[in-house]
Amino acid sequence: MTDDVVEADAHLDFDMEDEDDDRGQHAVEIPLGDPCLVVDDLHVVFRVFGGKQRDSAKQSGVHVQDVKPPRRKLVQRILGAGRQHVGAVSEVHAVRGVSFVARHGESIGIVGINGSGKSTLLRAITGLIPPHEGSVWVDGEPALLGVNAALMPQMTGAKNIEIGGLALGMTPKEIDDKFDEVVEFADIGEFVDLPMKTYSSGMAARLRFAISSAAIPDILMVDEALATGDAAFKARSKARIDEVRRQAGTVFLVSHSISTIEAMCTRVLWMHQGRLVMDGHVDEVASAYKQFVRANREARTGGGAGGQRRVRGTDKPQRAGAGRGKAARKDVARRSA
Ligand SMILES: Nc1ncnc2c1ncn2[C@@H]1O[C@H](COP(=O)(O)OP(=O)(O)OP(=O)(O)O)[C@@H](O)[C@H]1O
């Protein structure tokens, strides 16, 4: 990455949350096992049609390339003249050469500003999106939890618990045995008999978490689900995450809340514009990332609100330490060069 990209960051959304519920909490350190996941030079490219999607990808600073339509033969042009695709075709390079190894027992947070490629990376690891280049080696079954989890809004919570359980490899008996526990964990009460489309986003997210973690999966993927829960749900989720890790599972957690990442993860991957710019111990990466976000907010507001942190649920920013401004931004540029 060069300073040009740092300049281009000026229009990006440097959203970062910091919550009081998480204060003073840390993920338990447990002895790590063998590697369970190897991501080797992974690239994911989306083909988008029309200018709107291309522009929104460009907004998030991702590498976008226009694709020239192939030249058609004369006979094709004569026969298919009326069927030619109209509109620009572009390629969005959402994940660019990401490599890392995860071990049994690790709890790995993924941070990055909007559009940096966090969800795409998770979906590629679970096999929902094929790699354009590179490879993903997994020992075990990843259970993806997130907006794209295969639950059906038109069906009841109860039916979704059944479908989700089967999709995770549970037997009907195991699903039956776990049913009440899942409903209790998600705290959805009588809503379990109503279609999921009637749920609030928080209820749906809690149910997805409860289903995905019910069978103690080998690899648990959590995409923003904890953002919608209250303190009690978070405490239950943290206990469940620790339990998955104690049973030699691995947890990946995507969140815009840096305090949640600090409370639940031992290691952090920082994505920026599709690249992995930093991978290390939670304290080291979280501190560098916070500095980067603050520095960019500061640059944007001319220093006025740079040292502010946003607390979810309040409109009032609170003062935190001042960032290092340009130095922190250059730091990222250097790491990802
Ligand atoms: N299905 C898709 N088709 C085309 N482009 C996509 C698709 N999914 C994601 N993208 C683009 O890929 C880039 C990375 O998106 P992704 O959702 O992985 O980022 P993210 O870091 O998870 O963002 P956020 O924090 O906003 O959820 C973005 O530019 C996005 O517009």
Ligand as a Chemical Component Dictionary entry (heavy atoms), coordinates in Angstrom:
data_LIG
# 
_chem_comp.id                   LIG 
_chem_comp.type                 NON-POLYMER 
_chem_comp.pdbx_formal_charge   0 
_chem_comp.three_letter_code    LIG 
# 
loop_
_chem_comp_atom.comp_id 
_chem_comp_atom.atom_id 
_chem_comp_atom.alt_atom_id 
_chem_comp_atom.type_symbol 
_chem_comp_atom.charge 
_chem_comp_atom.model_Cartn_x 
_chem_comp_atom.model_Cartn_y 
_chem_comp_atom.model_Cartn_z 
_chem_comp_atom.pdbx_ordinal 
LIG N1  N1  N 0 -21.803 -10.512 -3.520 1  
LIG C1  C1  C 0 -21.041 -9.458  -3.815 2  
LIG N2  N2  N 0 -20.992 -8.978  -5.067 3  
LIG C2  C2  C 0 -20.210 -7.928  -5.362 4  
LIG N3  N3  N 0 -19.406 -7.270  -4.495 5  
LIG C3  C3  C 0 -19.427 -7.707  -3.223 6  
LIG C4  C4  C 0 -20.230 -8.821  -2.814 7  
LIG N4  N4  N 0 -20.021 -9.034  -1.485 8  
LIG C5  C5  C 0 -19.137 -8.102  -1.082 9  
LIG N5  N5  N 0 -18.779 -7.303  -2.130 10 
LIG C6  C6  C 0 -17.818 -6.197  -2.097 11 
LIG O1  O1  O 0 -16.620 -6.703  -1.544 12 
LIG C7  C7  C 0 -16.029 -5.748  -0.665 13 
LIG C8  C8  C 0 -15.824 -6.384  0.706  14 
LIG O2  O2  O 0 -17.101 -6.613  1.295  15 
LIG P1  P1  P 0 -17.288 -7.315  2.720  16 
LIG O3  O3  O 0 -18.752 -7.397  2.980  17 
LIG O4  O4  O 0 -16.504 -8.566  2.762  18 
LIG O5  O5  O 0 -16.600 -6.257  3.689  19 
LIG P2  P2  P 0 -16.735 -6.132  5.276  20 
LIG O6  O6  O 0 -15.391 -5.753  5.771  21 
LIG O7  O7  O 0 -17.369 -7.358  5.843  22 
LIG O8  O8  O 0 -17.719 -4.893  5.381  23 
LIG P3  P3  P 0 -18.745 -4.461  6.549  24 
LIG O9  O9  O 0 -17.915 -4.161  7.757  25 
LIG O10 O10 O 0 -19.394 -3.231  5.989  26 
LIG O11 O11 O 0 -19.708 -5.588  6.753  27 
LIG C9  C9  C 0 -16.962 -4.537  -0.661 28 
LIG O12 O12 O 0 -16.468 -3.596  -1.564 29 
LIG C10 C10 C 0 -18.274 -5.086  -1.150 30 
LIG O13 O13 O 0 -18.983 -4.072  -1.843 31 
# 
loop_
_chem_comp_bond.comp_id 
_chem_comp_bond.atom_id_1 
_chem_comp_bond.atom_id_2 
_chem_comp_bond.value_order 
_chem_comp_bond.pdbx_ordinal 
LIG N1  C1  SING 1  
LIG C1  N2  SING 2  
LIG C1  C4  DOUB 3  
LIG N2  C2  DOUB 4  
LIG C2  N3  SING 5  
LIG N3  C3  DOUB 6  
LIG C3  C4  SING 7  
LIG C3  N5  SING 8  
LIG C4  N4  SING 9  
LIG N4  C5  DOUB 10 
LIG C5  N5  SING 11 
LIG N5  C6  SING 12 
LIG C6  O1  SING 13 
LIG C6  C10 SING 14 
LIG O1  C7  SING 15 
LIG C7  C8  SING 16 
LIG C7  C9  SING 17 
LIG C8  O2  SING 18 
LIG O2  P1  SING 19 
LIG P1  O3  DOUB 20 
LIG P1  O4  SING 21 
LIG P1  O5  SING 22 
LIG O5  P2  SING 23 
LIG P2  O6  DOUB 24 
LIG P2  O7  SING 25 
LIG P2  O8  SING 26 
LIG O8  P3  SING 27 
LIG P3  O9  DOUB 28 
LIG P3  O10 SING 29 
LIG P3  O11 SING 30 
LIG C9  O12 SING 31 
LIG C9  C10 SING 32 
LIG C10 O13 SING 33 
# 
